[in-house]
Structures are given as structure tokens and as C-alpha cells.
Amino acid sequence: MQKFRRVRNSQGQSLVIMIFIMAFLILGVVGMFAFEVSRANLAREELRAACQAAALAGAASLAGSDISDTSNAHEEAVKAAMVVFKKNRVIGFGLNGATETKAVGDLQTTSATGESKVYFEFLDPNNNNKVVNVGDATGKLLRVSAGFGLQPSFGQYLGISNLPILGIATAGVPMLDIVLCFDVSGSIDDQTPVTFVKRMWDGSNGKISYVKTSTTSGATAGAVAEGKLYDIVGPPATGTGLNGTFPQDLSASSTGGVRWPVYFSENSGAGSNAAVGLRGKSNAGSPPGNYPGQGAGTGTSRTFTDLVVNIDGKNQFAGITSDGFEFPDLATLVEASRGNLEDEDTFNNSKANTSVTVVPKPGYQQKYFDLAQVNTQPIYSAQQAADLFFRILNHDTDAHFGLVAFSDPGGTSPTDAPSDWKVDNNYQSAGKGNYPRPQIVLDPTIHSTNFTTIVDVLPKTRAFGSTNIGDAMNKALSQLKNHSRIGSRKAIVVFTDGQPTAGGPLDSDPWKNARKAAKAAKAEGIPVYTIGLAQNAEIIPGEKAILNDWNSNEDSGGIAGIAGNGGRFFLVTNQQNLRYTFENLARQLVLLVRGESS
């Protein structure tokens, strides 16, 4: 019996020992497995973070690029994403050796510890995130997928070889609904190089003479009226309504508190001055007309009959030839602008043939206006910068656009083109023209971006009228409230070269009107980005006061500050920097749309 008990006790002890050994082994395996799972999850999270950073960098490159070719923009986005991806680490391993693969299946074949591969795709957000080819304009989102080779710490004991860890993230600009309020008021061409000219009949020599007008008053008396429009006329800080091209409003040269006034008169013969009525004289070409029927005489030195743009871009016109059209001197410039060089009969009947040496031919006037437009500043630079802004966002993001061109008031329809006298309301024989001031309303329909319509009409806008910022913002806000897409990010962009000078509809006071519009935008959660172009020092304090982003007081603050919600103010003191400002604004609209991991 005792022997049996000894055998049983021995067996029981062996069983207990075996159980303890098995428990230790099982718990050890479970512990190692849990450690490996935790380590793999950490690696996956770090890899996903690297993918997110890369995708965001690529999206920022895409939205901030000034490359209008979508293929190149996509390629640059991939390069930017790869640079950022390589700067990350996964469980202590640097990703600087990562390679790009052209097949997503390759991510599963990481064969070495710490090896990393990256795969890039562009997606169409308006087609269930369908993958599209590089260069496809619908590819607005960048998806970054990556594989990483993870060797389990206890893999050699457990018989587990290298494991591929996968990460994925998608980034891009979200749906953007943006309305640009674009200033086309009269001051927007005040930096245009011009010359004020008296065109008059020289009876003693039997020909037309072209004399540069002189300024008057103060230390500048007798200075030649040529150079930048603002510098010659010397208007208040808010600028002048006098324009280099139609509608010119030439009488504005002697109003508005100018420092060095010059006076428009289509009759600059003997005895004419600002006090003498504007006695219209017709000619065979375009106005103002002052031949024939005019006696000899030089008139006063401060009067002028023609305001022409220096189409060579210089403060003192030196001549230019373009596409076979010669403009050797002011005489040719004046007659081309009038339309007197289109054919031989017009040339002779206008008596331009008495002083102009070029051979007339069709197209002279149009060539003058084409070259004048390029030199009408800063509106031309602003049009180009805004065009680039629209192109960047249209090529590289999912954006829909609205436009409110404004003077006083903002545009009311796509075909809104107010009529105004071409030369001056005191010279009505010149006739009238229609000058586009369009409002293009947002369209929430898929792919109805308005891009083509806006970039087509934007270059046709011309400077005229006063500045009603509040009305333009009010119209933009109405667009975003009633015509934006569900789930889109909304923003108003205000571009101006001045400050409010006209009120309504929210308040008759121009500044209160603008601030009330900003308050309304805040209530809707819509930021306002303001771009103030200040090319003369006098305008800067006013622009800062009404456009700033640091004062949110509804009675004394800036538009961007009052509206809040992340809006910003950009002060631009050189028209050449406008494009960089619009590019910078595009970059600020980039954010991470969605992150995924697997």
C-alpha cells in the first residue's frame, strides 16, 4: 500500500510540474505574441503617419503650384510627397531609403527588415474616388500607400519571417466653393504709364502738332505730364477716376482734390482754358476731335485733348514696333488711338498725314488698345494673378468658383456691362461703350466649376467707377448661402487696390457697409481673405484699417478680422508680387481630407 502511495504521489508531482511548464510556455508564447501584435500596431501607426504627412505635402504642392500643366503638377506633387515620406521613421528605422513602386501589389513583397516602398495614386473625388491616370484633370486627391518590412523580435524563435506592414492616407483640398470679389473701380489703373497731349492745328506750318501737357501749381509747375497716372494727377489716397483707356472720364483730371491739375478740352486753340466751354469739333477718326475749324494758337500749357497709354511701358514714350505696326512717336500713338490710321482716306481727312510718317493700314487702333491693356496697371497684373489663382485651383483641386466684379455696385449678372461715355460726358460725340462688370454665380452641379466662363470674362473688365466693397461681399455671401455644394468649404476672397468709397445696401456709410457684410459672413461661418494692393504710401493706413485680420471689433475692425473663421489679410506693395500672394492663398486652403490605414 505504501509503495502504491509513493508511486501515485510521484505521478501527481510530475503532472503538476508538467502543468507549470506548459503554463509557462503557453503564457510566454501568448506574451510574445501580444508584444509582437503591439509592436506591429505601433509600426502600422507610424507608417500611416508617414503616409499622411506625405499625402498632405503632395496636396500642398498640388494646390500651391503655378504649373498649369496637370501632368507636371501631379509629378511635382509626387516628388514633394516622397521627400516628406523619407524624413519619417518606423520603430526606429529611417525611411530615407524608400523606393517608389508602380504596382500596389509590390507593397506586399517587402523582403528585408526596414525596407519601405511607396505607391502613389490620383483620385477623382466627384466619381467615388475613382483612380485616374497621372495628368487627368479630374485627379484632385493624392493617395499614398506604403509597405514596410517588419521582422518580429521573436520571429526567429517562433518561425515567423519578415512581415509586410501597410499604411495608406489620402489628402487634398476639400470641396472648395470660392467667390472672388474683384475690384474694377477707377483707381485700379492709376499706375499706368501715360502721356497727356494737346493735339492742335498749327496754321502757320499747315500741320497738326502734338505738344505734351504741363502740370501746374507748386514746385511742380511746368513739369511735363508724362509718367504714372497717379503721380501726374496727384489724387487723394483713394485714387482717381481718370483712366488710361475707355471709359476715360477725362474731366476727372481736374477734380477730386488733385495736387497738380491738368484740364481736358477737345478745343485747345487760342484762348481755351478750363473756364471755356468744351467746344466739340468732329474729325474723320475717333474723338476727341479738334480739326478742322480751329484757329492757330497753342492754348494754355495745362490743357490736353488726348490721354494716351505709353504702350512701351516707359514713363517717357520712346517708340515701339509690334507685329509689323510701328509706333515711332507720340503723333502715331495719338492717331492710332483715335482710329485715324486704319485706311488712307481716314488718314488724309483727319490731317494726320501732315505729321505722322507711318503708312496707315487696318488694325492700328486695335494693336494700340491691345498693347495699352498690357500696360494698364495694376488691373492687368491683378487680372493675370487672379487668372493664375483660378487655374491652380481648377487644375489641382475640387473647386467651384463665383465672381463679383465690383465698382459701385457689384455686378448683377454674367452679362452686366454698364454703359459709359468713351471719352467724357462732356464729349458725347465720342459715343458710349459697354464695360463688363460681371457676376458669375456659383453652380453646385458636379463639374460645373465656372472656370472657363470666369477666365474668359476677367480680362475684359475695365477700370471705372467708385469702390463698394460691402455690396460685392454681400453678393458673394448670397452666392455661398444659396448656391454652394453640401459639405464644401466656403470662402470669400476680396481683392482691392483701395478702400470703400461707396455704401449700400447694408449701410450708406462705405466703411460700415463693408464691416456689416463681414459680420454677416461671420454668422455663416465663412472666412474672408482680403488682398490689399497698395502702390502708394498714402493708401496703406486706410487699407490696413478696413482689410486687416487682427482687429475683430465690428465697429472698428478689419473685414478679415470681423469675419473670423481663419480669414487672413495680405498687404501687397508691389504689383509684381500679386501672383505670389494668390499662390500663397491657394496653399492656405489645403488640408488633410481623410486618413486611412490597413
Residue pairs with C-beta under 8 A, 6 or more apart in sequence:
29 158
32 153
32 154
32 157
32 158
35 153
35 154
36 152
36 153
36 154
36 155
36 160
39 91
39 150
39 152
39 153
40 150
40 152
40 163
40 165
42 91
43 90
43 91
43 148
43 150
43 165
44 165
44 166
44 167
44 597
45 597
46 88
46 89
46 90
46 91
47 90
47 116
47 146
47 148
47 165
47 166
47 167
47 597
48 167
48 168
48 169
48 595
48 596
48 597
49 88
49 167
50 85
50 88
50 90
50 95
50 146
50 167
51 85
51 144
51 145
51 146
51 167
51 168
51 169
51 595
51 597
52 144
52 169
52 171
52 592
52 595
53 84
53 85
53 87
53 88
54 81
54 82
54 84
54 85
54 88
54 118
54 144
54 169
55 81
55 142
55 143
55 144
55 169
55 170
55 171
55 172
55 592
55 595
56 84
56 171
56 590
56 591
56 592
57 80
57 81
57 83
57 84
58 77
58 78
58 80
58 81
58 84
58 120
58 142
58 144
58 171
59 77
59 141
59 142
59 171
59 172
59 173
59 590
59 592
59 593
60 80
60 587
60 590
61 76
61 77
61 79
61 80
61 81
62 73
62 74
62 76
62 77
62 142
62 172
62 173
62 396
62 397
62 590
63 172
63 173
63 392
63 393
63 396
63 397
63 586
63 587
63 589
63 590
64 392
64 583
64 584
64 586
64 587
64 590
65 73
65 76
65 77
65 392
65 396
66 388
66 392
66 579
66 583
67 73
67 76
67 395
68 388
68 391
68 392
68 395
70 135
70 136
70 137
70 139
70 395
70 396
71 134
71 135
73 395
73 396
74 122
74 134
74 135
74 139
75 134
77 142
77 396
78 100
78 120
78 142
81 120
81 142
81 144
82 98
82 100
82 118
85 95
85 98
85 118
85 144
85 146
86 94
86 95
86 96
86 97
86 98
87 95
87 96
88 95
89 95
90 114
90 116
90 148
90 165
91 150
93 113
93 114
93 116
93 148
95 116
95 148
97 114
97 115
97 116
98 116
98 117
98 118
98 146
99 116
99 117
99 118
100 117
100 118
100 119
100 120
101 107
101 117
101 118
101 119
102 119
103 119
104 119
104 121
104 145
106 117
106 119
106 147
107 117
107 119
107 145
107 146
107 147
107 164
107 166
108 147
108 164
108 166
109 147
109 164
110 116
110 117
110 147
110 148
110 149
110 162
110 164
111 149
111 162
112 149
112 162
113 149
113 150
113 151
113 162
114 148
114 149
115 148
115 149
116 146
116 147
116 148
116 149
117 146
117 147
118 144
118 145
118 146
119 144
119 145
119 146
120 142
120 143
120 144
120 145
121 131
121 142
121 143
121 145
122 131
122 132
122 133
122 134
122 136
122 139
122 140
122 141
122 142
122 143
123 129
123 130
123 131
123 132
123 139
123 140
123 141
123 142
123 143
123 170
124 130
124 132
124 136
124 138
124 139
124 140
124 141
125 140
125 141
125 172
125 175
125 398
126 138
126 398
126 446
126 447
127 138
129 141
129 170
131 143
132 138
132 139
133 139
137 395
140 172
140 173
140 396
140 397
140 398
141 170
141 171
141 172
141 398
141 593
142 170
142 171
142 172
143 168
143 169
143 170
144 168
144 169
144 170
144 171
145 166
145 167
145 168
146 166
146 167
146 168
147 164
147 165
147 166
148 164
148 165
148 166
148 167
149 162
149 163
149 164
149 165
150 162
150 163
150 164
150 165
151 161
151 162
151 163
152 158
152 160
152 163
154 160
155 161
155 162
166 597
166 598
167 597
167 598
168 596
168 597
168 598
169 592
169 594
169 595
169 596
169 597
170 593
170 594
170 595
170 596
171 592
171 593
171 594
171 595
172 397
172 398
172 590
172 593
173 393
173 396
173 397
173 398
173 399
173 589
173 590
173 591
173 593
174 398
174 487
174 488
174 489
174 591
174 593
175 398
175 399
175 400
175 485
175 487
175 488
175 489
176 393
176 397
176 398
176 399
176 400
176 488
176 489
176 490
176 491
176 589
177 399
177 400
177 402
177 442
177 444
177 480
177 484
177 485
177 488
177 489
177 490
177 491
178 393
178 399
178 400
178 401
178 402
178 490
178 491
178 492
178 493
178 589
179 401
179 402
179 403
179 404
179 442
179 476
179 479
179 480
179 491
179 492
179 493
180 386
180 389
180 390
180 401
180 402
180 403
180 404
180 493
180 495
181 404
181 406
181 410
181 469
181 472
181 473
181 475
181 476
181 492
181 493
181 494
181 495
181 496
182 382
182 386
182 403
182 404
182 405
182 406
182 458
182 461
182 495
183 382
183 406
183 407
183 467
183 469
183 495
183 496
183 497
183 498
184 379
184 405
184 406
184 407
184 437
184 461
184 462
184 463
184 464
184 465
185 239
185 406
185 407
185 408
185 463
185 464
185 465
185 466
185 467
185 496
185 497
185 498
185 501
186 239
186 240
186 241
186 242
186 243
186 249
186 252
186 407
186 463
186 464
186 465
186 466
187 235
187 238
187 239
187 240
187 241
187 463
187 467
187 497
187 498
188 239
188 378
188 379
188 382
188 463
188 497
189 229
189 243
189 244
189 245
189 376
189 377
189 378
189 379
189 463
190 228
190 229
190 230
190 235
190 239
190 240
190 378
190 497
190 535
190 536
191 228
191 229
191 230
191 377
191 378
191 535
191 575
192 228
192 229
192 244
192 309
192 375
192 376
192 377
193 226
193 227
193 228
193 229
193 309
193 310
193 313
193 314
193 315
193 317
193 375
193 377
194 226
194 227
194 228
194 229
194 232
194 244
194 307
194 308
194 309
194 310
195 212
195 225
195 226
195 307
195 308
195 310
195 316
195 317
195 330
195 333
196 212
196 213
196 225
196 226
196 232
196 253
196 262
196 304
196 306
196 307
197 210
197 211
197 212
197 213
197 304
197 305
197 306
197 307
197 308
197 330
197 334
198 209
198 210
198 211
198 212
198 213
198 268
198 298
198 299
198 303
198 304
198 305
198 306
199 208
199 209
199 210
199 268
199 290
199 291
199 305
199 306
199 334
200 208
200 209
200 211
200 268
200 269
200 290
200 291
200 294
200 297
200 298
200 299
200 305
201 207
201 208
201 209
201 269
201 290
201 291
201 292
201 294
201 295
201 296
201 351
202 208
202 209
202 296
203 295
203 296
204 296
206 354
207 351
207 354
207 355
208 291
208 331
208 351
208 352
208 354
208 355
209 355
210 329
210 330
210 331
210 334
210 355
211 298
212 224
212 225
212 226
212 330
213 224
213 225
213 262
213 301
213 302
213 303
213 304
214 221
214 222
214 223
214 224
214 225
214 262
214 301
214 302
215 221
215 222
215 223
215 224
215 225
215 232
215 260
215 261
215 262
215 302
216 222
216 260
216 261
216 262
216 301
216 302
217 259
217 260
217 261
218 259
218 260
220 259
220 260
221 260
222 301
223 260
225 232
225 262
225 304
226 232
226 310
226 315
226 316
226 317
227 315
227 316
228 315
229 240
229 242
229 244
230 239
230 240
230 535
230 536
232 260
232 262
233 240
233 242
233 253
233 258
233 259
233 260
233 261
233 262
234 258
234 259
234 260
235 242
235 256
235 257
235 258
236 256
236 257
236 538
237 498
237 536
237 538
237 539
237 542
238 467
238 498
238 499
238 501
238 539
238 542
239 497
239 498
239 539
240 252
240 253
240 256
240 258
241 249
241 252
241 256
241 464
241 465
241 466
242 248
242 249
242 250
242 252
242 253
242 307
243 249
243 462
243 463
243 464
244 307
244 308
244 309
244 372
244 375
244 376
245 309
245 369
245 372
245 373
245 376
245 462
246 422
246 423
246 433
246 435
246 462
247 420
247 421
247 422
247 423
247 433
247 435
247 462
247 464
248 307
248 422
248 423
248 424
249 420
249 421
249 424
249 425
249 464
250 264
250 288
250 304
250 307
250 423
250 424
250 427
251 264
251 424
251 425
251 426
253 261
253 262
253 263
253 264
253 304
253 307
254 261
254 262
254 263
254 264
254 274
261 302
262 302
262 303
262 304
263 273
263 274
263 300
263 302
263 303
263 304
264 278
264 303
264 304
264 305
264 307
264 424
264 426
265 272
265 273
265 274
265 276
265 278
265 299
265 303
265 304
265 305
266 278
266 279
266 280
266 281
266 287
266 288
266 289
266 290
266 305
266 427
267 276
267 278
267 279
267 280
267 281
267 290
267 294
267 305
268 290
268 298
268 299
268 300
268 303
268 304
268 305
269 290
269 294
269 295
269 296
269 297
269 299
270 295
270 296
270 297
270 298
270 299
271 297
271 299
272 279
272 299
272 300
272 303
273 299
273 300
273 302
273 303
274 302
274 303
278 424
278 426
278 427
280 288
280 289
280 427
280 429
281 289
281 290
281 291
281 292
281 293
281 294
282 289
282 429
283 289
283 290
283 291
283 292
283 338
283 340
283 349
283 350
283 351
284 340
284 345
284 346
284 349
284 350
285 335
285 338
285 339
285 340
285 342
285 346
285 350
285 352
286 337
286 338
286 339
286 340
286 365
286 430
287 338
287 422
287 423
287 427
287 429
287 430
287 431
288 305
288 306
288 423
288 424
288 427
288 430
289 429
290 305
291 350
291 351
292 351
306 334
306 337
306 338
308 317
308 330
308 333
308 334
308 337
308 372
309 371
309 372
309 375
309 376
310 316
310 317
310 333
310 375
311 317
311 320
311 327
311 333
311 368
311 371
311 372
311 374
311 375
312 318
312 319
312 320
312 327
312 375
313 374
313 375
317 329
317 330
317 333
319 327
319 328
319 329
320 327
320 371
321 327
322 367
322 371
323 367
325 336
325 361
325 363
325 364
325 367
326 332
326 358
327 333
327 336
327 358
327 368
328 357
328 358
331 352
331 355
331 356
332 341
332 356
332 357
332 358
333 368
335 341
335 347
335 350
335 352
335 356
336 364
336 365
336 367
336 368
337 365
337 368
337 369
337 372
338 350
338 365
339 346
339 364
339 365
340 346
340 347
340 350
340 352
340 360
341 347
341 352
341 356
341 358
341 360
341 361
341 364
341 365
342 360
342 361
342 362
342 363
342 364
342 365
343 360
343 361
343 362
344 360
346 360
347 353
347 356
347 360
373 380
373 459
374 380
376 463
377 575
378 497
378 533
378 535
378 575
378 578
379 461
379 462
379 463
381 575
381 576
381 578
381 579
382 495
382 497
382 533
382 575
382 578
383 458
383 459
383 461
384 578
384 579
385 578
385 579
385 581
385 582
386 458
386 495
386 582
387 455
387 458
387 459
388 579
388 582
388 583
389 582
389 583
389 585
389 586
390 401
390 451
390 454
390 455
391 451
391 455
392 582
392 583
392 586
393 399
393 401
393 586
393 589
394 401
394 449
394 451
397 586
397 589
399 449
400 442
400 443
400 444
400 448
400 449
400 450
400 484
400 485
400 488
401 440
401 442
401 449
401 450
401 451
401 454
402 439
402 440
402 441
402 442
402 450
402 476
402 479
402 480
402 483
403 411
403 438
403 439
403 440
403 450
403 454
403 457
403 458
404 410
404 411
404 439
404 472
404 475
404 476
404 479
405 411
405 436
405 437
405 438
405 439
405 458
405 461
406 437
406 467
406 468
406 469
406 471
406 472
407 437
407 464
407 465
407 466
407 467
407 468
408 465
408 466
408 467
408 468
408 471
408 501
408 502
409 468
409 471
409 472
409 502
409 504
410 437
410 439
410 468
410 471
410 472
410 474
410 475
411 437
411 438
411 439
411 475
412 439
413 438
413 439
414 438
414 439
414 440
414 441
414 453
414 457
415 438
416 436
416 437
416 438
416 439
417 434
417 435
417 436
417 437
417 438
418 434
418 435
418 437
418 464
418 465
419 432
419 433
419 434
419 435
420 432
420 433
420 435
420 464
421 427
421 428
421 430
421 431
421 432
422 430
422 431
422 432
422 433
423 430
424 430
435 461
435 462
435 464
436 457
436 460
436 461
436 462
437 461
437 465
438 457
438 461
439 475
440 450
440 453
440 454
440 457
441 479
441 483
442 450
442 479
442 480
442 483
442 484
443 449
443 450
443 483
444 483
444 484
444 485
444 486
466 501
466 502
467 496
467 498
467 499
467 500
467 501
467 502
467 510
468 500
468 501
468 502
468 503
468 504
468 510
468 513
469 494
469 496
469 499
469 500
469 510
469 513
469 514
469 517
469 546
469 559
470 500
470 503
470 504
470 505
470 506
470 507
470 510
470 513
470 514
470 515
470 516
470 517
471 502
471 504
471 505
471 513
471 517
472 494
473 492
473 494
473 514
473 517
473 518
473 521
473 528
473 559
474 505
474 506
474 517
474 520
476 492
477 492
477 517
477 520
477 521
477 524
477 526
480 490
480 492
480 524
480 526
481 524
484 490
489 589
490 524
490 525
490 526
491 526
491 527
491 528
491 529
491 567
491 589
492 521
492 526
492 527
492 528
492 529
492 563
493 528
493 529
493 530
493 531
493 585
494 528
494 529
494 530
494 531
494 547
494 559
495 531
495 533
496 530
496 531
496 532
496 533
496 543
496 547
497 532
497 533
497 534
497 535
497 539
498 539
498 542
498 543
499 510
499 511
499 539
499 542
499 543
499 545
499 546
499 547
500 510
500 511
500 513
500 514
500 546
501 510
502 510
503 509
503 510
503 512
503 513
504 513
505 513
506 512
506 513
506 516
506 517
506 520
507 513
507 516
511 546
514 546
514 559
515 546
515 554
515 555
515 557
515 559
515 562
517 559
518 528
518 554
518 557
518 559
518 560
518 562
518 563
519 554
519 562
519 563
521 527
521 528
521 563
521 565
522 562
522 563
522 564
522 565
525 565
526 563
526 565
527 560
527 563
527 564
527 565
527 566
527 567
527 568
528 559
528 560
528 563
528 567
529 560
529 567
529 568
529 569
529 570
529 585
529 588
530 547
530 548
530 549
530 558
530 559
530 560
530 567
530 568
530 569
530 570
531 569
531 570
531 572
531 578
531 581
531 582
531 585
532 543
532 544
532 547
532 569
532 570
532 571
532 572
533 572
533 573
533 575
533 578
534 540
534 543
534 571
534 572
534 573
535 573
535 574
535 575
540 571
540 573
543 571
544 558
544 569
544 571
545 558
546 558
546 559
547 558
547 559
547 560
547 569
547 571
548 557
548 558
548 559
548 560
548 561
548 569
549 558
549 560
549 561
549 567
549 568
549 569
550 558
550 561
550 569
551 557
551 558
551 561
551 562
552 561
552 562
552 564
553 561
553 562
554 562
558 569
559 567
559 569
560 567
560 568
560 569
561 567
561 569
568 585
568 588
570 581
570 584
570 585
572 578
572 581
